[in-house]
Amino acid sequence: ELTIDGELELGTKRRLREALDTHPSIRVVRLRSPGGRATEGLRIGELLRDRGLDTLATELCASACATAFAGGHRRLIGPDVRLGLHSAGGSGVSEEAVAWANRASEAFMASRGVHVHLIEKGSAVPFEDVWFPEPWVLLASGLATDYWRGPEPVLPRGRSGP
């Protein structure tokens, strides 16, 4: 397991790729982030998808982090997860850039099987606010695929318990 902790800024994807290349046995990426750059969250999500890795969120994972989370093969959430959605934005960001970031994030989430209603509701939340759906909503919408039950290790795909 590898943890991404903190803002998703320029260079986060590069550092993640380097860590994964150095440690090819990593199968789960835990995300703990208030968000960051929308494009970086999207690129991280694409990297996770392309490598077939699972994502795990047990605490705060909001904004660009939610897009990165959607890249997981299995997308595991804990009981206290705060997975937050809202529109892209920020001071000094043009309307065109916000529209592009929203379209790209929405298309990526939809390609990962996330229900359109969750995507639309999340994108409608102003940048200054965040919507934190309940865990059951995350599971029902397909943003999360499984419920993480606790500190026992997540088994590799295709294996059951002992």
C-alpha positions in Angstrom: 0.0 0.0 0.0 1.2 3.5 -0.8 -0.4 6.7 0.6 -0.9 10.0 -1.1 -1.2 12.6 1.7 -1.8 16.3 1.1 -2.7 18.6 -1.8 -2.5 17.3 -5.4 -0.2 19.8 -6.9 1.9 19.8 -10.0 4.4 16.9 -9.8 2.2 14.7 -7.6 1.5 12.3 -10.5 5.2 12.2 -11.4 6.2 11.4 -7.8 3.5 8.7 -7.7 4.6 7.1 -11.0 8.2 7.1 -9.7 7.2 5.4 -6.4 5.1 2.8 -8.3 8.0 2.1 -10.7 10.3 1.7 -7.7 7.9 -0.6 -5.8 6.0 -2.6 -8.4 4.3 -4.8 -5.7 2.1 -1.9 -4.6 -1.6 -2.8 -5.4 -3.5 -0.2 -3.3 -3.1 3.6 -3.2 -4.6 5.2 -0.2 -5.8 8.8 -0.8 -5.9 11.5 1.9 -6.3 14.9 0.3 -8.4 18.0 0.4 -7.9 18.2 -3.3 -5.7 20.4 -5.5 -5.3 20.9 -9.2 -8.1 19.3 -11.2 -5.8 18.3 -14.0 -3.4 16.6 -11.5 -6.3 14.6 -10.0 -7.4 13.5 -13.5 -3.8 12.5 -14.4 -3.4 10.5 -11.2 -6.7 8.8 -11.8 -5.6 7.9 -15.3 -2.3 6.5 -14.0 -4.1 4.4 -11.4 -6.6 3.1 -14.0 -3.9 2.3 -16.5 -2.0 0.3 -13.9 -5.0 -1.5 -12.6 -4.5 -0.4 -9.0 -7.1 -0.2 -6.2 -7.8 3.0 -4.4 -8.7 3.4 -0.7 -10.2 6.4 1.0 -10.9 6.2 4.8 -10.7 9.9 5.7 -10.9 13.1 3.7 -10.6 12.8 -0.1 -12.2 15.8 -1.8 -12.3 17.7 -5.1 -9.4 16.6 -7.3 -8.8 13.7 -5.0 -12.3 12.3 -5.8 -11.3 12.3 -9.5 -8.1 10.5 -8.7 -10.0 8.0 -6.5 -12.3 7.1 -9.4 -9.3 5.7 -11.3 -9.1 2.7 -9.0 -9.9 -0.8 -10.2 -11.6 -1.4 -6.9 -12.5 1.8 -5.1 -12.7 1.1 -1.4 -14.2 3.4 1.3 -14.1 3.3 5.1 -17.0 4.0 7.4 -15.7 7.5 8.2 -14.8 8.6 4.7 -15.5 12.1 3.6 -15.3 11.9 -0.2 -16.2 15.4 -1.4 -17.4 16.7 -4.8 -17.7 20.2 -6.3 -17.1 22.2 -9.4 -13.5 23.0 -10.5 -12.5 26.6 -9.8 -10.2 28.8 -7.9 -9.0 32.4 -7.9 -7.7 33.5 -11.3 -9.0 30.5 -13.1 -10.9 31.4 -16.3 -14.4 30.2 -17.0 -13.1 28.2 -20.0 -10.5 26.4 -17.8 -13.2 25.6 -15.3 -15.5 24.3 -18.0 -12.8 22.1 -19.5 -11.8 20.7 -16.1 -15.4 19.9 -15.2 -16.0 18.2 -18.6 -12.8 16.2 -18.3 -13.5 15.1 -14.8 -17.1 14.2 -15.5 -16.1 12.2 -18.6 -13.4 10.3 -16.7 -15.8 9.5 -13.8 -18.5 8.4 -16.3 -16.0 6.1 -18.0 -15.3 4.5 -14.6 -18.9 3.6 -14.2 -20.0 6.4 -11.9 -23.7 7.2 -12.2 -24.5 10.4 -14.1 -26.7 11.8 -11.3 -23.9 11.8 -8.8 -21.6 13.4 -11.3 -24.1 16.1 -12.2 -24.9 16.8 -8.6 -21.2 17.1 -7.6 -20.4 19.4 -10.5 -23.3 21.7 -9.6 -21.8 22.4 -6.2 -19.9 25.8 -6.3 -16.2 25.6 -5.9 -16.3 27.3 -2.5 -18.5 24.5 -1.1 -18.1 20.7 -1.0 -20.8 18.0 -1.1 -20.0 14.9 1.0 -22.3 12.1 0.0 -23.0 9.4 2.5 -21.1 6.2 2.1 -24.1 4.3 0.8 -24.6 7.0 -1.9 -21.0 6.5 -3.0 -21.5 2.8 -3.2 -24.9 3.0 -5.0 -23.6 5.5 -7.5 -20.5 3.4 -8.4 -18.0 6.0 -7.3 -17.0 3.5 -4.6 -17.1 -0.2 -5.4 -16.5 -1.9 -2.1 -16.6 -1.2 1.6 -13.3 -1.5 3.5 -13.9 -3.3 6.8 -10.8 -2.3 8.7 -7.1 -2.7 9.2 -6.8 -6.2 7.8 -4.8 -6.2 4.6 -6.7 -5.9 1.3 -6.2 -9.2 -0.5 -4.9 -9.2 -4.1 -7.7 -9.6 -6.7 -8.6 -13.2 -7.2 -7.8 -14.4 -3.7 -10.2 -15.0 -0.9 -9.4 -15.3 2.8 -7.3 -18.0 4.4 
